[in-house]
Amino acid sequence: MGKKSTEDVQKYLHSLGYKSIEDAIDLAARNGHLEVLKYLHSVGYRLTYAINLSIFFGHLEMLKYLHELGYKGTEDAIDKAARNGHLEVIKYLHSVGYRLTYAINLSIFFGHLEMLKYLHESGYKGDKWAIDGAAKNGHLEVLKYLHELGYKGDIWTIKGAAENGHLEVLKYLHSIGYKATEWEITRAAEKNGHLEVVKYLRSIGYTK
């Protein structure tokens, strides 16, 4: 690309509010401005990192366009899509052959139930630490679904719910047989000021 054409591109992008070519690629990818990326591609610019940003921010049509041009997303970007709950992006990545091994744990940890169901039905399995994270973060429906599938937590699962004040999660876990040591679970709830949790624990027989 000659100097003059580069200057023309910069002038055009500046008229759209971008400070530079690099700024245009970054902001267009972050904000889903597909036409800007198409223009930059048409005048010869590489959009290597733009695909990661399209995955991260959930811009499905942009992702499809960049994938068809031959760009590849990284594992880190896929994890962020799962973390942010971008289900349609995850479905598309699966359909074009990406492995989503860690995404199921993130869907559990961050409470994205529909994504969890999709990934489970696609053959992925979650780890125990993710179950503990779901309890710690108060994701009751996720925990119910995991229980239906046969997943098992441990003492850290119920302790995490108590420690973070998730009373309904705690009640559910208690109802399906989860236990913790009296001193440990009551202390965890008291330490963080969760008085309703402490009252409930005492009502079902836990003491200091």
N, C-alpha and C positions, 0 to 999 in steps of 0.2 A: 504494500500500500504506500503510495507516494505521500510526500509531506502535505501537499495541497489537499488531498482527499482526507487525510487525518484531521487537518484543520477544519474542513467542512463538517466532518462528523462531530467534532468537538463543539462547533458553533450550533449545530442542530440540537445536540444534547443539552447544551447550555440554555437554548430557547425553551426546552422542556423542564428546566429547573435543576438539571444535574450539574455538578461542579466539574466532573471529569469523566473520561470513559470508564475508569475503574469504579467510580462512584455510581455511574449509571448501571453497570452490570450488577453491582452489589444491591443497590436499592430496588432495581427492577425485579430481581429475583426474590428479594425479601417481601416485596409488596404485590407480587403477582402480575406485574406489568409485562405480559407476554409479548405484546407488539414491539416493545423496546428491545427485548432480547432478539426477536426475529430480525429486527433492523440491524442490530450489531452483528449477528451471524451473517447477514447478507452482505455486509461490507468487510467481512473477513476476520472478525474478532473471535477468539477462543472463549468459551463459556464454561470452562472446566469446573469451577467451584459453584456455578449457578445451580447445578443439579442438586447439590447438597442443600442449598438454601430452599429450593422448591420442595424438597422432601421435608425439611425441618419445619417450614411454615405451612405445609399442607396444600400447596398449589398444584393440583392434580394435572390440569391441562398443560401447564408449563413442564411438569415432570415428564409427561408423555412426549411432548415435543423434543425435549433434550435427550430423552432415552432413544428416540427414533433417529437422532443425529449421531448416536454412538457414545454419548457421555454415560459415565457410570457413577452411581452414588456410593458413599462409604458406609461402613458399619455404624460409625458414630452418628451419621445423619439419620439412618434407619431407626436407631435407638431413640433419637430425639422425636421422630415422628410418632413412635409408639408412646413415648412419654407424654406427648401433647395430644394424644387421642385422635390422630388423623387416620381414621379407619379406611377410608377410600384409597388413600395413598398406600397404606399397608397392603390392601387387597391387590392393588395394581402391581406393586413390587413383587408380591408372591406370584402373580400371574405371569410375570416376565422372567421368573427364575431366581430371584434373590432369596437367600436363606434368611429367615427371620428368627433365628434361634433364641436370642435374648429378648426379643420383643414381647414374648408372652409374660416373662417375669415383670417387665415394665408395665404391661397392661394390668397385671394383678396389683402391683405396688401402688400405681396411681389411680386405680379404681375404674378402668375403662372396660365395663362389663361386655359390651357388644364386641369389642376387639378381642377380648379374652375368649369369648365363644367362637369367634371366627378362627382364631389361631388354634384353639383346641380341636375344632373340627377339621383343621388342616394338618393335624398330626403333631403339633408342638406340645411340649410338656413344661410345666412350671417347676421351680425349685422351692424347697421349704422356706428359705429366707424370704421369698416373695409373699408367702402366706402370712408370715409374721409381719411383714410390711403392710399388708392389707388390713390386718387387725390394728396395727399401730396408727394407721391413717384413717381408720373408721369406715372402711368400705364393706358395709354389711352385706349387700347383695352379692358382691364378689365372693365373700366368704361362704355364703349359702350355696352358691353355684359350685365352688370348689369342693365343698362338703358332699354335695350330690355326686360329684365325679369321683369321690373317694380319696381326695387329698387329706393329709393329716398334718397338723401343726404340733406344737409341744408347749411346755410351760411358758416359753417366750411369747407365744401367740396371745395367750390370755393376759399375761403380764403387760404386754404392749398396749392392749386395749385399756386396761386399768390405768396405766401410767399416763396415757394421753386423754383420759376422761371420756372414752367412748362407751357410754353406759349401755346402749342398745346392743352394741357388739359384744360387750361383756356378758350381758344377759343371754344372748344367743349362744355364745361359746360355753357358758355354764350349763345351758339346757342340753347341749349335746355331749357333755361329759368332760369338758376341759377343767383342769384343776391347777392350782399353784400353791406353794407353801404360804401359810397364813401370814407370816411376818413379811415375806418378800412382796406379796401382791398388795397388802394393805399399806405398807410403807411407800410403795411406788405411787399409789393414788394420793396419799396424804402429802407426800413431798411436793406434788404439783398442784395441791389445793383443790382436788376434785372431790368435794364434800359429798355430792350425790352418789358418786361411785363408792366412797367409803361407807356411806349409810347402807347402800345395797349389799356390799361385801359383808358387813356386820349382820345384816338381816338374813343372810344365807349361811351364817356360821363362822365367817372369817373373823379373827381377832388379831391384835398385835402379837 
